[in-house]
Amino acid sequence: MVKKTKVPTAVILDANDKELMAIRKISGEEGNLVIRGKIFGAMPMVAKLTPAEARAALKLLDFKTFLFLLTLLFRR
């Protein structure tokens, strides 16, 4: 019997706590952040975040949200 190792995933939930996207891989390719996963558990998707869009996203953060993101990794 061959055991398959389960690929770690991160799940993004919608407002009703339903699975919106299962992220299977995050990598850097050609200067962009590439996110691979499945939307709604069925549709494969590849999303790319360019450096310009990453800078634009950082501008959306205020100081309180930035601190929340830093502490989020240490919460249960």
C-alpha positions in Angstrom: 0.0 0.0 0.0 1.4 3.3 -1.1 0.5 6.3 1.1 0.0 9.6 -0.6 1.3 12.6 1.3 -1.3 15.3 1.5 -0.3 18.6 -0.1 -0.6 21.4 2.5 -3.3 23.9 1.5 -4.4 27.3 2.8 -8.1 28.0 2.4 -9.7 31.4 1.8 -13.3 31.6 3.1 -16.1 33.9 2.0 -18.4 35.9 4.3 -20.5 32.8 5.0 -17.4 30.6 6.0 -17.7 28.6 2.7 -14.6 27.7 0.9 -13.8 30.2 -1.8 -10.3 29.1 -2.8 -7.9 26.4 -1.8 -4.3 27.6 -2.3 -1.9 24.8 -3.1 1.3 26.6 -4.1 2.7 30.1 -3.8 5.9 30.8 -5.8 7.8 33.6 -7.5 8.0 33.3 -11.3 9.3 35.9 -13.8 9.3 38.6 -11.1 5.6 38.0 -10.1 4.0 36.3 -7.1 2.1 33.3 -8.5 -0.7 31.6 -6.5 -2.0 28.2 -7.7 -5.1 26.6 -6.4 -8.7 25.7 -6.9 -11.7 28.0 -6.8 -14.9 26.5 -5.2 -13.1 23.2 -4.9 -13.3 22.4 -8.6 -11.9 25.1 -11.0 -8.1 25.2 -11.2 -6.7 28.8 -11.1 -3.4 30.6 -11.5 -3.3 34.1 -10.1 -0.4 36.5 -10.6 0.5 39.5 -8.5 2.9 42.0 -10.2 5.2 44.2 -8.2 3.1 47.3 -9.0 -0.1 45.6 -7.8 1.7 44.4 -4.6 2.7 48.0 -3.9 -0.9 49.2 -4.6 -2.2 46.5 -2.1 0.2 47.7 0.6 -1.1 51.2 0.2 -4.5 49.8 1.3 -3.2 48.8 4.7 -3.4 51.2 7.7 -1.1 50.8 10.7 -3.7 48.9 12.8 -4.2 46.4 10.0 -0.5 46.0 9.5 0.0 45.2 13.2 -2.9 42.7 13.0 -1.2 41.0 10.0 2.0 40.7 12.0 0.3 39.0 14.9 -2.0 36.9 12.8 0.7 34.2 12.4 0.9 33.7 16.1 -2.9 33.3 16.7 -4.8 30.1 17.0 
